[in-house]
Amino acid sequence: MIKWQIRFIHSKSVATFPSLFPLSAKPSADSIKGKRRQHLNPWFVTGLIDAEGCFSLGLSANEKYKYNYKVALHFSMSLHEKDKDLLVRLKDFFGVGTVIKHGPASLQYKISSVKDLSILILHCNNYPLITKKRIDFELFKKAFDIFKTKLHLTDAGFNEILSIRASINLGLGQNLILAFPNILAIEKPNIEDWKIQDPNWISGFTSGDGCFHVSLVKTSFTKTGYSVGLRFQLTQHNRDYELFKSLIDYLRCGRVEDNLKLSICNYVVYNFNDITNIIIPFFDKYPIQGVKSLDFIDFKKIATLMKEKDHLDIEGIEKIIKIKSNMNKLRR
């Protein structure tokens, strides 16, 4: 039987912290569009890659090639079609790649050629990934060096490609294991530095894997019949548990909940004062990009209503219900 264990790591908020992130004026529609057209911060891009990027080393059966398998490397990022603007801006940032349809309601940004991948690799060398995805990147880079020099066309090079593939992402897969039973996985690199080096990394990661959640719970203990709660959340595989713990010290608020049943961990902030005095000012200063920026704006609207105690009367609750009805997956 699988056990479901949740660990809670708490932090203490620092009262002087909010002064680091002064509240900005409420943005107009034109100013929001202007921000979305701005050039992406390189650390923001790294955070987004840490959240949603994928480094793939493909081996597909093809009798035209020496070993009956074609080797292909590519980087990809898939987002909901609502985030087309963000993917296009990512393409503009690197100056290479394509944005293509990828599923009924998603798009994918993809880089495939050796020349274009070298641009991505240079970026990730200069602005390093800090999740465990960094391990996949280092293995991908090793395969890239073999591929660009065409050493994968030799026995030794092809076997090394197979060994790398056995360690990257989900491994060789059953078909490749049957085709190459004697291949051993290459040792994964040991990377110790997982520290957040720039606040824009957090805004990039949040733009990919963040959530601004508003809960409305029916209750008999309030005049309005509802209890309102706010939650900021980041989600990642629990192999990045230690990185998420470091967010507590970096942002000086929140806690980490570790769900062993789902192999995930969440960095969460529930405390209303922390949300209004730390989280919202932080993202005012280091903006979220893409469709999640709209969720953040709505989240701020509700936080303002709650700060002014409007959620304690029926009219305020109706405003909150209306705003919440167009957030996250419900956004039209």
Protein Blocks (a to p, Z undefined) as FASTA:
>chain_A
ZZdddddddddddfklmmmmccdddddfklmmmmmmpccdfklmmmmmmmmgccdddddd
dfkbmnopacdddddddddfklmmmmmmmmmmnopajdddedjkbccdddfbfklmmmmm
mmmmmmccfbfklmmmmmmmmmmmmmmnopmmpmklmmmmmmmmmmgojbnojmlmmmmm
mbccddddddfblcdfbfklmmmmmmmmgccdddddddfkbfnopacdddddddddfklm
mmmmmmmmmnopajddddfknopacdddfblklmmmmmmmmmmmmccehjklmmmmmmmm
mmmmmmnommmpmklmmmmmmmmmmgcjlpZZ
